[in-house]
């Protein structure tokens, strides 16, 4: 039964921001858990535990009650304040035991156990947010972590499309958000980027005809294309883009071209693009948010 609230959560911007961070950590935990190996599963436990602890603190601050002295005392503190005990105590106790076992005893959790616990973690966050904060956890948008206004709107558009079940539209919107952020990053850090002068000069349409036979004989076009790819990868790393994650992001998202001053997009999905899943959206969404946060920290 929901608690009678003195004021809406939205009256407290700091608490809303911390709730967004809680969801960010939960999403990170989900992606780590999907990797399926022991170490990633252990990291998922830590991220999920941090997400829950942050949400617990938001709840106690919002209700103006005493802070729980440790993780498992949260249920007692909230029951004393509200008369109702928060749900999912047993499941969160198991998560806490996994965290203690890994962090303090060096015991790696079984990935299948972590996988089984993650729905309970998500349910705890949703139920506690609704019951004690009067807020819908599903509507908490990570887009608010994106400072670039155009990119932020695209991330919100993606989240709306995903909620409606339109995974392709959602992933296209995320790709467009990334393109906007990438353009901002390249413009801001232009001085540190490697200039691909050789590629731009030799492959220009105005190439002197006397060089064409040499280019074809030595297959310089293919060589220089590979150099161009290397330069792009290096520039991406200088902007904080991890190559393996970017490769996966590029494989999921479509080719794009932007036309005119209005930057109208034309796009083409890759011929071998697999059926897109919610997990693909989750990866692309986290990738864009992480890049946006990195862009903010580099200012």
Backbone as numpy.savetxt, mean C-alpha at the origin, in Angstrom:
# Nx Ny Nz CAx CAy CAz Cx Cy Cz
-23.21 -4.30 21.07 -24.06 -3.11 21.07 -23.18 -1.86 21.07
-23.39 -0.92 20.12 -22.54 0.27 20.05 -22.63 1.11 21.31
-21.51 1.75 21.64 -21.44 2.64 22.78 -22.04 3.99 22.40
-22.71 4.64 23.34 -23.24 5.98 23.10 -22.07 6.96 23.07
-21.90 7.67 21.96 -20.73 8.53 21.76 -21.02 9.97 22.12
-20.03 10.62 22.73 -20.17 12.04 23.06 -20.03 12.90 21.81
-19.07 12.58 20.96 -18.81 13.31 19.73 -18.43 12.33 18.64
-18.62 12.69 17.36 -18.20 11.79 16.28 -16.68 11.72 16.20
-16.18 10.61 15.74 -14.74 10.42 15.61 -14.11 11.50 14.73
-14.83 11.94 13.71 -14.29 12.93 12.77 -13.99 14.28 13.44
-14.44 14.46 14.67 -14.12 15.70 15.40 -12.69 15.68 15.93
-12.01 14.53 15.78 -10.66 14.38 16.32 -9.71 13.95 15.19
-9.17 14.92 14.44 -8.30 14.60 13.28 -7.12 13.71 13.63
-6.53 13.91 14.82 -5.37 13.09 15.18 -5.77 11.63 15.34
-6.93 11.37 15.92 -7.39 10.00 16.07 -7.72 9.38 14.71
-8.30 10.17 13.82 -8.60 9.67 12.48 -7.31 9.30 11.76
-6.29 10.14 11.88 -5.01 9.84 11.23 -4.42 8.55 11.78
-4.49 8.36 13.08 -3.94 7.14 13.66 -4.76 5.91 13.26
-6.06 6.09 13.06 -6.88 4.99 12.57 -6.47 4.62 11.15
-6.14 5.62 10.34 -5.65 5.35 8.98 -4.34 4.58 9.04
-3.45 4.97 9.95 -2.18 4.24 10.09 -2.42 2.79 10.53
-3.42 2.60 11.38 -3.76 1.24 11.80 -4.15 0.39 10.59
-4.94 0.97 9.71 -5.36 0.22 8.52 -4.19 0.00 7.57
-3.31 0.98 7.47 -2.11 0.82 6.64 -1.29 -0.38 7.12
-1.09 -0.48 8.42 -0.33 -1.60 8.98 -1.05 -2.93 8.77
-2.37 -2.92 8.87 -3.12 -4.14 8.63 -2.96 -4.59 7.18
-3.04 -3.66 6.24 -2.85 -4.02 4.83 -1.45 -4.55 4.57
-0.46 -3.96 5.23 0.90 -4.46 5.08 0.99 -5.89 5.62
0.34 -6.15 6.73 0.34 -7.50 7.30 -0.28 -8.51 6.33
-1.36 -8.12 5.69 -2.02 -9.02 4.73 -1.08 -9.38 3.59
-0.38 -8.39 3.05 0.52 -8.64 1.94 1.69 -9.53 2.36
2.22 -9.30 3.53 3.30 -10.16 4.03 2.82 -11.59 4.21
1.63 -11.74 4.75 1.07 -13.08 4.98 0.88 -13.82 3.66
0.54 -13.09 2.59 0.32 -13.72 1.29 1.60 -14.30 0.69
2.76 -13.83 1.16 4.01 -14.38 0.64 4.20 -15.83 1.05
3.64 -16.22 2.19 3.57 -17.64 2.55 4.79 -18.25 3.19
5.92 -17.53 3.26 7.10 -18.13 3.90 7.14 -17.76 5.38
7.98 -18.45 6.14 7.98 -18.30 7.60 8.35 -16.88 8.04
9.39 -16.31 7.43 9.85 -15.00 7.87 8.82 -13.92 7.54
8.24 -13.99 6.33 7.21 -13.02 5.96 5.99 -13.16 6.87
5.66 -14.40 7.24 4.53 -14.62 8.15 4.82 -14.04 9.52
6.07 -14.15 9.97 6.46 -13.57 11.26 6.35 -12.04 11.21
6.81 -11.46 10.09 6.68 -10.01 9.92 5.21 -9.60 9.88
4.37 -10.44 9.29 2.93 -10.16 9.23 2.34 -10.12 10.64
2.80 -11.02 11.50 2.34 -11.02 12.90 2.69 -9.70 13.57
3.92 -9.22 13.37 4.35 -7.97 14.00 3.52 -6.79 13.48
3.31 -6.75 12.15 2.55 -5.64 11.57 1.10 -5.68 12.03
0.51 -6.87 12.07 -0.88 -7.00 12.52 -1.02 -6.60 13.98
-0.06 -7.01 14.80 -0.08 -6.67 16.22 0.04 -5.16 16.40
0.92 -4.52 15.64 1.07 -3.06 15.71 -0.21 -2.36 15.28
-0.85 -2.90 14.25 -2.12 -2.33 13.78 -3.17 -2.35 14.88
-3.28 -3.48 15.55 -4.27 -3.63 16.61 -3.94 -2.74 17.80
-2.66 -2.70 18.18 -2.27 -1.84 19.31 -2.59 -0.38 19.03
-2.35 0.07 17.80 -2.66 1.45 17.47 -4.16 1.69 17.55
-4.96 0.75 17.04 -6.41 0.88 17.12 -6.87 0.88 18.58
-6.29 0.03 19.41 -6.64 0.02 20.83 -6.39 1.38 21.47
-5.27 1.99 21.12 -4.95 3.30 21.70 -5.93 4.37 21.22
-6.34 4.27 19.96 -7.35 5.20 19.43 -8.64 5.06 20.24
-9.04 3.83 20.51 -10.27 3.58 21.25 -10.18 4.14 22.67
-9.08 3.84 23.38 -8.98 4.32 24.76 -8.87 5.84 24.82
-8.19 6.45 23.85 -8.11 7.92 23.81 -9.48 8.52 23.49
-10.20 7.89 22.59 -11.52 8.40 22.20 -12.51 8.30 23.36
-12.44 7.19 24.09 -13.34 7.00 25.23 -12.85 7.70 26.49
-11.63 8.25 26.42 -11.03 8.96 27.57 -10.95 8.06 28.80
-10.49 6.86 28.56 -10.34 5.92 29.65 -8.86 5.66 29.91
-8.56 4.89 30.93 -7.18 4.54 31.22 -6.60 3.69 30.08
-5.28 3.83 29.88 -4.63 2.99 28.89 -4.45 1.57 29.45
-4.62 0.59 28.56 -4.38 -0.80 28.98 -2.89 -0.98 29.25
-2.50 -1.51 30.43 -1.08 -1.65 30.76 -0.36 -2.65 29.87
-1.07 -3.60 29.29 -0.49 -4.48 28.29 -1.59 -4.91 27.33
-1.18 -5.60 26.28 -2.08 -5.92 25.16 -3.37 -6.59 25.62
-3.28 -7.61 26.42 -4.45 -8.40 26.78 -5.31 -7.75 27.87
-4.86 -6.65 28.46 -5.68 -5.95 29.45 -6.70 -5.02 28.79
-6.60 -4.86 27.48 -7.53 -3.98 26.76 -8.98 -4.38 27.01
-9.25 -5.67 27.01 -10.63 -6.14 27.15 -11.19 -5.76 28.53
-10.39 -5.90 29.56 -10.82 -5.56 30.92 -11.06 -4.05 31.05
-10.13 -3.24 30.53 -10.24 -1.78 30.65 -11.50 -1.27 29.95
-11.75 -1.78 28.75 -12.91 -1.30 27.98 -14.22 -1.78 28.62
-14.23 -2.99 29.13 -15.44 -3.48 29.78 -15.77 -2.67 31.02
-14.74 -2.32 31.79 -14.96 -1.50 32.99 -15.51 -0.12 32.63
-15.10 0.42 31.49 -15.54 1.75 31.07 -16.92 1.74 30.44
-17.20 0.71 29.63 -18.43 0.72 28.82 -19.47 -0.32 29.25
-19.04 -1.30 30.00 -19.96 -2.37 30.38 -20.02 -3.49 29.36
-19.34 -3.34 28.25 -19.31 -4.41 27.23 -17.87 -4.80 26.95
-17.64 -6.09 26.75 -16.29 -6.57 26.46 -16.08 -6.62 24.95
-14.97 -6.09 24.46 -14.69 -6.16 23.02 -14.64 -7.61 22.53
-14.95 -7.83 21.26 -14.96 -9.20 20.71 -13.56 -9.71 20.37
-13.51 -10.97 19.99 -12.31 -11.62 19.43 -11.13 -11.71 20.41
-11.43 -11.80 21.69 -10.35 -11.83 22.69 -9.47 -13.06 22.52
-10.06 -14.22 22.32 -9.27 -15.45 22.22 -8.36 -15.43 21.00
-8.91 -14.99 19.87 -8.11 -14.96 18.64 -6.96 -13.97 18.78
-7.22 -12.80 19.38 -6.15 -11.82 19.55 -5.13 -12.30 20.59
-5.58 -13.13 21.54 -4.64 -13.75 22.47 -3.67 -14.68 21.75
-4.20 -15.43 20.77 -3.33 -16.30 19.98 -2.32 -15.49 19.16
-2.79 -14.38 18.59 -1.89 -13.51 17.84 -0.80 -12.96 18.75
-1.18 -12.55 19.93 -0.21 -12.00 20.89 0.83 -13.06 21.28
0.38 -14.29 21.44 1.32 -15.37 21.77 2.31 -15.61 20.63
1.82 -15.52 19.39 2.71 -15.68 18.23 3.76 -14.57 18.22
3.33 -13.35 18.51 4.26 -12.22 18.53 5.32 -12.40 19.61
4.89 -12.74 20.82 5.83 -12.95 21.92 6.80 -14.09 21.57
6.27 -15.16 21.00 7.11 -16.30 20.65 8.17 -15.93 19.63
7.80 -15.11 18.66 8.77 -14.72 17.63 9.73 -13.64 18.13
9.18 -12.57 18.70 10.01 -11.42 19.06 10.91 -11.67 20.26
10.44 -12.45 21.22 11.20 -12.62 22.45 11.83 -14.00 22.61
11.35 -14.97 21.80 11.90 -16.33 21.94 12.48 -16.86 20.64
12.31 -16.12 19.55 12.90 -16.55 18.28 12.18 -17.69 17.61
10.89 -17.90 17.93 10.12 -18.98 17.33 9.34 -18.45 16.14
9.64 -18.98 14.96 8.92 -18.55 13.75 7.53 -19.18 13.73
6.49 -18.39 13.47 5.14 -18.94 13.45 4.88 -19.77 12.20
4.00 -20.73 12.31 3.60 -21.52 11.16 2.76 -20.64 10.22
3.15 -20.52 8.93 2.41 -19.66 8.01 0.92 -19.97 7.94
0.56 -21.24 8.04 -0.86 -21.59 7.96 -1.63 -21.08 9.16
-0.98 -21.03 10.33 -1.63 -20.49 11.53 -1.86 -18.99 11.36
-0.87 -18.29 10.81 -1.01 -16.85 10.57 -2.13 -16.59 9.55
-2.17 -17.40 8.51 -3.21 -17.26 7.50 -4.60 -17.42 8.12
-4.73 -18.40 9.00 -6.02 -18.63 9.66 -6.41 -17.49 10.59
-5.42 -16.79 11.16 -5.70 -15.72 12.12 -6.05 -14.39 11.46
-5.56 -14.15 10.24 -5.72 -12.84 9.62 -7.18 -12.40 9.47
-8.13 -13.30 9.12 -9.54 -12.85 9.08 -10.04 -12.37 10.43
-9.56 -12.99 11.52 -9.97 -12.55 12.86 -9.39 -11.18 13.19
-8.18 -10.92 12.72 -7.57 -9.59 12.93 -8.40 -8.53 12.22
-8.77 -8.81 10.96 -9.59 -7.86 10.21 -10.96 -7.67 10.87
-11.52 -8.77 11.36 -12.84 -8.69 12.02 -12.75 -7.88 13.32
-11.67 -8.08 14.08 -11.48 -7.29 15.30 -11.45 -5.80 14.98
-10.66 -5.43 13.99 -10.55 -4.01 13.63 -11.89 -3.43 13.19
-12.62 -4.18 12.39 -13.91 -3.70 11.91 -14.92 -3.59 13.05
-14.99 -4.62 13.88 -16.01 -4.65 14.95 -15.73 -3.62 16.04
-14.48 -3.50 16.44 -14.13 -2.55 17.50 -14.32 -1.11 17.01
-13.96 -0.86 15.76 -14.15 0.49 15.21 -15.62 0.86 15.17
-16.46 -0.08 14.78 -17.90 0.19 14.72 -18.49 0.35 16.11
-18.11 -0.54 17.04 -18.74 -0.58 18.35 -18.31 0.57 19.26
-17.03 0.94 19.22 -16.53 1.92 20.19 -16.18 3.28 19.59
-16.04 3.32 18.25 -15.73 4.59 17.60 -16.89 5.10 16.75
-17.90 4.24 16.55 -19.03 4.64 15.72 -18.64 4.91 14.28
-17.66 4.17 13.79 -17.11 4.44 12.45 -17.00 3.13 11.68
-17.11 3.21 10.36 -17.01 2.03 9.50 -15.55 1.87 9.07
-14.90 0.84 9.54 -13.48 0.62 9.22 -13.26 0.47 7.72
-14.24 -0.08 7.03 -14.10 -0.28 5.58 -13.99 1.04 4.83
-14.54 2.11 5.40 -14.50 3.41 4.73 -13.24 4.20 5.05
-12.39 3.68 5.92 -11.12 4.35 6.23 -10.24 4.27 5.00
-9.91 5.40 4.42 -9.20 5.44 3.14 -7.73 5.79 3.32
-6.86 4.94 2.78 -5.43 5.24 2.81 -5.09 6.35 1.84
-6.03 6.72 0.98 -5.79 7.82 0.05 -5.44 9.11 0.78
-5.92 9.24 1.99 -5.65 10.46 2.76 -4.18 10.58 3.15
-3.40 9.52 2.95 -1.96 9.59 3.19 -1.22 10.19 1.99
-1.92 10.35 0.86 -1.31 10.86 -0.38 -1.49 12.37 -0.44
-0.39 13.12 -0.50 -0.48 14.57 -0.49 -0.78 15.17 -1.86
-0.34 14.50 -2.92 -0.63 14.99 -4.27 -2.14 14.85 -4.53
-2.82 15.98 -4.78 -4.29 15.97 -4.86 -4.80 15.10 -6.00
-4.18 15.21 -7.18 -4.64 14.43 -8.34 -4.45 12.94 -8.10
-3.31 12.57 -7.53 -3.07 11.15 -7.24 -4.01 10.66 -6.15
-4.26 11.50 -5.15 -5.18 11.12 -4.07 -6.57 10.81 -4.61
-7.05 11.61 -5.53 -8.37 11.37 -6.11 -8.41 10.05 -6.88
-7.31 9.74 -7.55 -7.26 8.48 -8.30 -7.24 7.28 -7.35
-6.54 7.41 -6.23 -6.53 6.32 -5.25 -7.93 6.12 -4.67
-8.63 7.22 -4.37 -10.00 7.11 -3.88 -10.90 6.46 -4.93
-10.69 6.85 -6.18 -11.46 6.25 -7.28 -11.20 4.75 -7.35
-9.95 4.37 -7.15 -9.58 2.95 -7.17 -10.25 2.19 -6.03
-10.24 2.77 -4.84 -10.86 2.11 -3.69 -12.37 1.94 -3.89
-13.00 2.94 -4.48 -14.44 2.85 -4.76 -14.72 1.76 -5.78
-13.90 1.71 -6.85 -14.09 0.69 -7.88 -13.87 -0.71 -7.31
-12.90 -0.85 -6.44 -12.63 -2.16 -5.84 -13.81 -2.61 -4.98
-14.37 -1.68 -4.20 -15.52 -2.00 -3.36 -16.70 -2.46 -4.21
-16.82 -1.87 -5.41 -17.90 -2.24 -6.34 -17.59 -3.51 -7.12
-16.39 -4.07 -6.92 -16.02 -5.30 -7.62 -15.37 -5.11 -8.96
-15.05 -3.86 -9.32 -14.43 -3.56 -10.62 -12.91 -3.51 -10.46
-12.30 -4.69 -10.41 -10.87 -4.78 -10.12 -10.03 -4.13 -11.22
-10.41 -4.34 -12.48 -9.62 -3.75 -13.57 -9.65 -2.23 -13.52
-10.85 -1.66 -13.33 -10.95 -0.20 -13.24 -10.15 0.30 -12.04
-10.19 -0.44 -10.95 -9.46 -0.04 -9.75 -7.95 -0.03 -10.00
-7.45 -1.06 -10.66 -6.01 -1.16 -10.91 -5.57 -0.12 -11.93
-6.40 0.16 -12.92 -6.07 1.24 -13.86 -5.95 2.57 -13.13
-6.87 2.86 -12.23 -6.83 4.11 -11.46 -5.57 4.18 -10.60
-5.16 3.04 -10.03 -3.93 3.03 -9.24 -2.71 3.29 -10.11
-2.72 2.74 -11.33 -1.59 2.99 -12.24 -1.51 4.48 -12.59
-2.66 5.10 -12.82 -2.69 6.52 -13.14 -2.24 7.36 -11.94
-2.60 6.92 -10.73 -2.13 7.62 -9.54 -0.62 7.53 -9.44
-0.07 6.34 -9.71 1.38 6.18 -9.67 2.05 7.05 -10.72
1.51 7.09 -11.93 2.10 7.91 -12.98 2.19 9.38 -12.55
1.13 9.86 -11.90 1.13 11.25 -11.41 2.21 11.46 -10.35
2.32 10.52 -9.42 3.34 10.62 -8.38 4.75 10.50 -8.97
4.90 9.62 -9.95 6.20 9.41 -10.58 6.65 10.67 -11.31
5.72 11.31 -12.01 6.06 12.56 -12.70 6.49 13.63 -11.70
5.79 13.70 -10.57 6.17 14.67 -9.54 7.57 14.37 -9.01
7.83 13.09 -8.75 9.13 12.69 -8.22 10.26 13.01 -9.20
10.05 12.71 -10.48 11.08 12.99 -11.50 11.33 14.49 -11.62
10.27 15.27 -11.56 10.42 16.71 -11.66 11.17 17.27 -10.46
10.84 16.77 -9.29 11.43 17.30 -8.05 12.90 16.91 -7.92
13.25 15.70 -8.38 14.61 15.19 -8.19 15.36 15.07 -9.52
15.03 15.94 -10.45 15.62 15.89 -11.79 17.15 15.95 -11.74
17.69 16.69 -10.80 19.15 16.90 -10.75 19.93 15.63 -10.43
19.30 14.65 -9.80 20.03 13.44 -9.42 19.82 12.29 -10.40
18.92 12.46 -11.36 18.59 11.37 -12.28 19.64 11.26 -13.38
19.85 10.03 -13.85 20.78 9.77 -14.94 20.11 10.15 -16.25
20.79 10.96 -17.03 20.23 11.40 -18.31 20.59 10.39 -19.40
19.59 9.88 -20.09 19.80 8.87 -21.13 20.06 9.56 -22.47
21.17 10.30 -22.54 21.45 11.12 -23.71 21.77 10.27 -24.94
22.55 9.21 -24.77 22.95 8.38 -25.91 21.74 7.75 -26.57
20.83 7.20 -25.77 19.63 6.56 -26.30 18.79 7.57 -27.07
18.61 8.74 -26.47 17.77 9.76 -27.09 18.38 10.27 -28.38
19.71 10.33 -28.46 20.38 10.88 -29.64 20.42 9.89 -30.80
20.84 8.66 -30.52 21.05 7.70 -31.61 19.73 7.18 -32.16
18.71 7.09 -31.34 17.44 6.56 -31.82 16.47 7.66 -32.23
16.92 8.86 -32.35 16.03 9.94 -32.78 15.60 9.73 -34.22
14.37 10.11 -34.60 13.91 9.98 -35.99 14.78 10.79 -36.96
15.51 11.80 -36.47 16.33 12.64 -37.34 17.76 12.09 -37.47
17.95 10.82 -37.16 19.26 10.18 -37.24 19.85 10.34 -38.64
21.09 10.77 -38.69 21.79 10.95 -39.96 21.81 9.61 -40.70
21.46 9.63 -41.99 21.37 8.40 -42.77 22.70 7.65 -42.83
23.81 8.35 -42.67 25.12 7.68 -42.76 25.35 6.73 -41.59
24.63 6.94 -40.49 24.81 6.09 -39.31 23.87 4.88 -39.31
22.85 4.91 -40.15 21.84 3.85 -40.11 22.43 2.46 -40.38
23.29 2.29 -41.41 23.85 0.95 -41.64 24.65 0.44 -40.45
25.42 1.36 -39.81 26.22 0.96 -38.65 25.33 0.52 -37.50
24.27 1.27 -37.28 23.33 0.92 -36.21 22.73 -0.46 -36.45
22.35 -0.73 -37.71 21.72 -2.02 -38.03 22.72 -3.16 -37.95
23.94 -2.93 -38.45 24.96 -3.98 -38.45 25.34 -4.40 -37.04
25.55 -3.42 -36.18 25.98 -3.70 -34.81 24.81 -3.92 -33.86
23.61 -3.80 -34.41 22.38 -3.96 -33.61 22.39 -3.03 -32.39
22.83 -1.80 -32.66 22.94 -0.84 -31.57 21.58 -0.47 -31.00
20.54 -0.59 -31.84 19.21 -0.24 -31.33 18.82 -1.16 -30.18
19.12 -2.47 -30.32 18.79 -3.41 -29.24 19.68 -3.18 -28.02
20.97 -2.93 -28.28 21.89 -2.68 -27.17 21.47 -1.44 -26.40
21.16 -0.38 -27.14 20.82 0.86 -26.49 19.47 0.79 -25.80
18.58 -0.05 -26.31 17.31 -0.24 -25.61 17.57 -0.87 -24.25
18.49 -1.84 -24.20 18.83 -2.45 -22.91 19.49 -1.44 -21.98
20.34 -0.56 -22.55 20.94 0.50 -21.74 19.86 1.43 -21.21
18.90 1.74 -22.06 17.77 2.59 -21.66 17.01 1.96 -20.50
16.76 0.66 -20.58 16.06 -0.05 -19.51 16.86 0.00 -18.21
18.18 -0.14 -18.33 19.04 -0.08 -17.15 18.99 1.32 -16.53
19.03 2.36 -17.38 18.96 3.73 -16.88 17.64 3.96 -16.16
16.54 3.48 -16.74 15.23 3.65 -16.11 15.17 2.95 -14.76
15.77 1.76 -14.69 15.79 1.03 -13.42 16.60 1.78 -12.37
17.77 2.28 -12.79 18.61 3.04 -11.86 17.90 4.30 -11.39
17.24 5.00 -12.30 16.51 6.21 -11.92 15.38 5.88 -10.95
14.71 4.75 -11.21 13.66 4.33 -10.29 14.21 4.08 -8.89
15.36 3.45 -8.81 15.98 3.19 -7.50 16.36 4.49 -6.82
16.83 5.47 -7.60 17.16 6.77 -7.02 15.92 7.46 -6.46
14.76 7.14 -7.03 13.50 7.71 -6.54 12.87 6.85 -5.44
13.55 5.77 -5.07 13.04 4.93 -3.98 12.14 3.80 -4.43
12.19 3.43 -5.71 11.35 2.35 -6.23 12.14 1.05 -6.23
11.62 0.04 -5.55 12.29 -1.26 -5.47 12.01 -2.03 -6.76
13.05 -2.43 -7.52 12.84 -2.99 -8.86 11.91 -4.20 -8.94
12.05 -5.15 -8.01 11.22 -6.36 -8.09 9.74 -6.03 -7.89
9.44 -5.17 -6.94 8.04 -4.76 -6.71 7.51 -3.98 -7.91
8.36 -3.13 -8.49 7.92 -2.35 -9.64 7.66 -3.26 -10.84
8.48 -4.30 -10.99 8.26 -5.23 -12.09 6.90 -5.90 -11.94
6.58 -6.35 -10.74 5.27 -6.98 -10.53 4.14 -5.97 -10.77
4.31 -4.76 -10.28 3.32 -3.71 -10.48 3.11 -3.47 -11.97
4.19 -3.43 -12.74 4.10 -3.18 -14.18 3.44 -4.34 -14.91
3.69 -5.56 -14.44 3.07 -6.73 -15.07 1.57 -6.78 -14.84
1.12 -6.26 -13.71 -0.32 -6.26 -13.39 -1.06 -5.15 -14.11
-0.43 -3.99 -14.22 -1.11 -2.79 -14.73 -0.96 -2.66 -16.24
-1.84 -1.90 -16.89 -1.81 -1.80 -18.37 -0.77 -0.80 -18.87
-0.48 -0.89 -20.20 0.27 0.16 -20.88 -0.60 1.40 -20.93
0.03 2.60 -20.85 -0.74 3.83 -20.94 -0.06 4.84 -21.85
-0.88 5.72 -22.43 -0.35 6.92 -23.08 -1.32 8.05 -22.74
-0.75 9.25 -22.59 -1.54 10.41 -22.20 -1.53 11.42 -23.33
-2.70 11.87 -23.71 -2.84 12.73 -24.88 -3.30 14.13 -24.51
-2.65 15.14 -25.10 -3.11 16.51 -24.99 -2.92 17.12 -23.62
-3.33 18.38 -23.53 -3.20 19.11 -22.28 -4.08 18.52 -21.18
-5.17 17.90 -21.58 -6.08 17.30 -20.60 -5.56 15.95 -20.10
-4.45 15.49 -20.70 -3.83 14.22 -20.29 -4.85 13.07 -20.30
-5.63 13.04 -21.39 -6.59 11.94 -21.54 -5.83 10.64 -21.74
-6.20 9.63 -20.99 -5.44 8.39 -21.01 -6.00 7.40 -22.02
-5.09 6.76 -22.74 -5.42 5.58 -23.53 -4.62 4.43 -22.93
-5.24 3.27 -22.85 -4.56 2.17 -22.17 -4.82 0.85 -22.90
-3.89 -0.08 -22.69 -3.99 -1.39 -23.31 -3.48 -2.42 -22.31
-4.33 -3.40 -22.00 -3.91 -4.45 -21.08 -2.95 -5.40 -21.78
-2.01 -5.90 -21.05 -0.99 -6.78 -21.62 -1.62 -8.08 -22.12
-1.13 -8.60 -23.26 -1.73 -9.82 -23.84 -1.76 -11.00 -22.88
-0.74 -11.14 -22.06 -0.66 -12.27 -21.13 -1.10 -11.91 -19.72
-1.82 -10.79 -19.60 -2.28 -10.36 -18.28 -3.24 -11.41 -17.71
-2.95 -11.95 -16.52 -3.83 -12.97 -15.93 -5.13 -12.34 -15.43
-6.06 -13.19 -15.06 -7.29 -12.69 -14.43 -6.92 -11.98 -13.14
-7.34 -10.73 -13.05 -6.94 -9.92 -11.90 -7.77 -10.28 -10.68
-7.11 -10.34 -9.53 -7.74 -10.76 -8.27 -7.68 -9.62 -7.26
-8.49 -9.71 -6.21 -8.39 -8.71 -5.14 -6.98 -8.60 -4.57
-6.24 -9.74 -4.55 -4.87 -9.71 -4.04 -3.98 -8.84 -4.92
-4.25 -8.80 -6.23 -3.49 -7.93 -7.12 -3.78 -6.47 -6.81
-5.03 -6.17 -6.53 -5.38 -4.80 -6.13 -4.65 -4.43 -4.84
-4.67 -5.34 -3.86 -4.03 -5.06 -2.58 -2.55 -4.73 -2.76
-1.88 -5.50 -3.62 -0.45 -5.26 -3.86 -0.24 -3.89 -4.52
-1.00 -3.61 -5.58 -0.84 -2.34 -6.29 -1.20 -1.15 -5.40
-2.23 -1.31 -4.60 -2.67 -0.24 -3.70 -1.56 0.08 -2.69
-0.98 -0.96 -2.08 0.09 -0.74 -1.11 1.32 -0.14 -1.78
1.62 -0.60 -2.99 2.77 -0.09 -3.73 2.65 1.42 -3.96
1.47 1.86 -4.37 1.25 3.29 -4.64 1.31 4.10 -3.35
0.67 3.60 -2.30 0.68 4.32 -1.02 2.11 4.43 -0.48
2.88 3.34 -0.57 4.26 3.37 -0.09 5.08 4.40 -0.87
4.87 4.45 -2.19 5.61 5.42 -3.00 5.21 6.85 -2.64
3.93 7.05 -2.41 3.45 8.38 -2.01 4.06 8.81 -0.69
4.14 7.89 0.27 4.74 8.21 1.56 6.23 8.50 1.42
6.89 7.75 0.56 8.32 7.98 0.34 8.55 9.35 -0.31
7.63 9.72 -1.19 7.72 11.01 -1.85 7.57 12.16 -0.85
6.66 11.97 0.10 6.47 12.99 1.15 7.73 13.11 1.99
8.34 11.97 2.36 9.50 12.00 3.24 10.74 12.57 2.56
10.73 12.63 1.22 11.90 13.14 0.49 11.82 14.64 0.26
10.75 15.27 0.71 10.60 16.71 0.48 11.53 17.52 1.36
